[in-house]
Amino acid sequence: MTSLQNMIFGPLSSDSCIYFFFLTAVFFFLLVIVLISGIIMVFKKPNEFTFKLAGHGLLLFFNIFIAYFTNRLLYTICNKSLA
């Protein structure tokens, strides 16, 4: 029973930190896309750019940045604790 418990609930190897690295890369990619699309929107359609749209864009950017930063922090913690 102990080996089953260790297999299910035991500590993971440092190779499992790649999960947080992958999420960090995905959220960074999304962050860049949101930033570029916002800049394009401002220059291509300046008359459709409203305060409400700018607010939604900033909230989207902020949410993705928080997700990126959190996963980057978790990746760092994972690497340092399992090293």
Backbone bond lengths (Angstrom), bond angles and torsions (degrees), N, CA, C in turn:
res aa  C-N    CA-C-N  psi(-1)  N-CA   C-N-CA  omega(-1)  CA-C   N-CA-C  phi
1 M - - - 1.451 - - 1.536 111.42 -
2 T 1.322 116.84 -32.70 1.456 120.69 -178.88 1.519 111.41 -64.91
3 S 1.323 118.13 -40.39 1.464 119.88 179.58 1.527 111.05 -66.87
4 L 1.335 116.86 -34.34 1.466 119.79 176.18 1.522 110.33 -67.09
5 Q 1.322 116.55 -41.64 1.464 120.03 177.34 1.521 111.24 -62.51
6 N 1.311 117.27 -43.99 1.467 120.41 178.61 1.516 111.60 -64.47
7 M 1.326 117.00 -35.22 1.459 119.85 179.52 1.532 110.68 -68.71
8 I 1.328 117.25 -38.71 1.468 120.77 -176.41 1.524 112.03 -86.55
9 F 1.326 117.59 -43.23 1.463 121.43 -172.68 1.525 113.81 -112.37
10 G 1.291 118.40 -1.73 1.459 121.80 -176.47 1.519 112.14 -72.04
11 P 1.308 116.16 170.60 1.471 120.16 179.98 1.530 111.57 -67.48
12 L 1.301 114.22 150.63 1.460 121.06 179.40 1.522 109.85 -91.75
13 S 1.296 115.87 161.57 1.461 120.02 176.44 1.523 109.74 -80.52
14 S 1.314 115.98 169.08 1.470 119.55 -179.84 1.527 111.92 -68.96
15 D 1.330 117.52 -14.12 1.469 120.35 176.52 1.518 112.11 -67.43
16 S 1.318 117.29 -22.51 1.463 120.13 -179.29 1.528 112.20 -74.41
17 C 1.328 117.89 -10.19 1.468 121.22 177.38 1.528 111.64 -68.33
18 I 1.311 117.04 -16.29 1.464 121.28 179.99 1.524 111.39 -61.08
19 Y 1.326 117.00 -24.65 1.467 121.63 176.21 1.526 110.46 -58.46
20 F 1.339 117.00 -47.90 1.456 120.52 179.66 1.525 111.54 -69.59
21 F 1.321 117.58 -33.55 1.455 120.71 176.30 1.528 110.66 -63.81
22 F 1.333 116.36 -42.35 1.463 121.11 178.48 1.532 110.61 -62.50
23 L 1.330 117.09 -46.03 1.463 119.94 178.90 1.526 111.48 -64.14
24 T 1.320 117.48 -36.69 1.461 120.98 176.95 1.526 110.26 -61.53
25 A 1.319 116.70 -44.63 1.467 120.68 179.61 1.527 111.21 -64.57
26 V 1.333 117.21 -41.62 1.470 120.79 179.68 1.527 110.57 -62.83
27 F 1.332 117.26 -46.90 1.462 119.54 -178.57 1.519 112.20 -70.11
28 F 1.328 118.57 -30.84 1.456 119.67 174.65 1.523 110.44 -66.52
29 F 1.328 116.64 -41.35 1.460 121.28 177.26 1.539 110.02 -60.81
30 L 1.328 117.16 -44.49 1.463 120.74 177.65 1.524 111.79 -63.98
31 L 1.322 116.58 -37.10 1.457 121.40 178.76 1.525 110.64 -62.21
32 V 1.309 116.26 -43.44 1.468 120.92 178.90 1.531 110.38 -65.75
33 I 1.323 117.02 -41.48 1.467 120.27 179.16 1.521 111.30 -62.48
34 V 1.336 117.03 -44.46 1.469 120.73 179.47 1.524 110.27 -63.45
35 L 1.322 116.95 -41.81 1.457 120.49 -179.98 1.528 111.58 -64.74
36 I 1.314 117.08 -45.77 1.468 120.85 -179.86 1.524 111.10 -66.44
37 S 1.333 117.46 -42.33 1.463 119.36 -179.96 1.525 111.32 -66.57
38 G 1.323 117.94 -33.21 1.462 120.47 176.04 1.516 111.79 -66.52
39 I 1.318 116.45 -42.48 1.470 120.54 178.40 1.526 110.32 -64.99
40 I 1.322 116.56 -42.70 1.471 119.82 178.50 1.521 110.82 -62.61
41 M 1.334 116.84 -41.19 1.469 121.10 -179.88 1.527 110.85 -61.74
42 V 1.330 117.26 -40.42 1.468 120.62 -179.41 1.523 111.16 -64.71
43 F 1.331 117.39 -40.97 1.457 119.61 -175.71 1.530 114.08 -86.43
44 K 1.334 118.51 -29.38 1.466 119.99 -178.20 1.523 112.67 -83.10
45 K 1.332 117.00 -39.89 1.465 120.96 -177.06 1.525 110.53 -130.74
46 P 1.321 116.78 68.04 1.467 118.84 -176.68 1.530 113.64 -67.02
47 N 1.330 118.12 -25.95 1.464 120.23 -179.69 1.527 112.28 -76.73
48 E 1.327 118.79 -20.18 1.465 122.27 177.05 1.524 111.73 -91.31
49 F 1.315 117.46 -3.99 1.453 122.24 -177.56 1.527 109.18 -81.62
50 T 1.315 117.15 113.04 1.458 122.01 -178.35 1.529 110.11 -115.09
51 F 1.328 114.75 170.05 1.463 120.41 178.06 1.527 110.75 -64.24
52 K 1.329 116.46 -37.61 1.465 120.96 179.01 1.530 110.59 -64.43
53 L 1.309 116.85 -43.90 1.464 121.38 178.93 1.533 111.05 -64.83
54 A 1.329 116.01 -39.91 1.466 120.30 177.82 1.528 110.24 -64.26
55 G 1.310 117.20 -40.49 1.462 121.07 177.90 1.512 112.19 -63.09
56 H 1.327 116.23 -43.84 1.470 119.91 177.83 1.535 111.06 -64.07
57 G 1.313 116.24 -40.08 1.462 120.19 178.14 1.519 112.05 -63.69
58 L 1.336 116.27 -41.98 1.463 119.76 178.32 1.525 111.69 -66.29
59 L 1.316 117.27 -39.24 1.465 120.34 177.35 1.532 111.00 -64.65
60 L 1.317 116.51 -41.43 1.466 120.35 177.33 1.526 110.65 -62.43
61 F 1.327 115.92 -45.68 1.462 120.48 178.56 1.523 110.56 -60.93
62 F 1.322 117.36 -45.05 1.462 121.97 -178.70 1.531 111.20 -63.56
63 N 1.324 117.60 -43.11 1.464 121.07 179.62 1.528 111.59 -63.26
64 I 1.320 116.99 -43.95 1.460 120.10 -179.91 1.525 110.17 -69.24
65 F 1.332 117.43 -36.15 1.460 119.98 177.06 1.532 111.13 -63.84
66 I 1.331 117.43 -41.52 1.464 120.81 177.99 1.532 110.38 -62.92
67 A 1.329 117.43 -42.61 1.465 120.81 177.70 1.525 110.85 -63.12
68 Y 1.332 116.77 -42.03 1.464 121.02 177.87 1.522 110.87 -62.47
69 F 1.330 117.10 -48.12 1.455 121.34 -177.36 1.530 111.40 -65.49
70 T 1.320 117.03 -40.43 1.464 121.02 179.41 1.526 110.83 -62.92
71 N 1.311 117.49 -45.81 1.461 120.13 179.72 1.522 111.65 -68.37
72 R 1.311 117.24 -34.39 1.465 119.68 175.91 1.523 110.61 -65.56
73 L 1.323 116.07 -41.25 1.456 120.77 177.50 1.527 111.12 -64.67
74 L 1.322 117.29 -43.61 1.465 120.72 178.45 1.527 111.76 -64.79
75 Y 1.307 117.41 -35.90 1.464 120.94 176.51 1.527 110.53 -63.88
76 T 1.327 115.94 -43.67 1.461 120.46 178.27 1.528 111.08 -62.79
77 I 1.321 116.52 -46.10 1.463 120.99 179.19 1.525 110.34 -61.32
78 C 1.311 116.35 -43.37 1.475 120.82 -179.86 1.521 110.65 -61.36
79 N 1.330 116.82 -46.09 1.466 120.18 -179.47 1.527 112.27 -64.77
80 K 1.331 116.55 -41.73 1.466 119.87 -176.98 1.542 110.95 -71.20
81 S 1.325 116.81 -35.16 1.468 118.19 -175.91 1.523 112.65 -80.77
82 L 1.321 117.69 -26.85 1.466 120.56 -178.10 1.525 112.64 -101.12
83 A 1.321 117.21 4.18 1.465 120.02 -178.03 1.517 112.25 -72.78
